[in-house]
């Protein structure tokens, strides 16, 4: 049995974002542990929430799902962190725009919001952007591991 489509989507997004110019292979699918200095600049990818609605009636209904995937971009900078964060955002947005259907797992993927923050509390200031992507996909209600 395959993994839930939600996990497959998260893994595909991580694949799409690995190897970008600024963040390279520093791409992580976990929000549990913060990134250390040796992991910056880097990306964290996680699913935030999902809504679903049946399309049609009867047994084995088709569900339309809207998944929010958050991509957080982190960089360490004393100055010009806005420029670095914007560069990372551009690279992430471009990479995901080039794979809107996430290798046939989704019907569509698009950026819905970006929030940029700055945390001066550490040994070096950290700038980060939280980008929320909406992923529209469909499954049968009895087969959440298979995209329709």
PyMOL commands that set and color helices and strands:
alter all, ss='L'
color gray80, all
select helices_A, chain A and resi 5-17+37-39+81-97
alter helices_A, ss='H'
color red, helices_A
select strands_A, chain A and resi 27-28+42-55+62-76+108-119+126-140+143-147
alter strands_A, ss='S'
color yellow, strands_A
deselect
rebuild
show_as cartoon
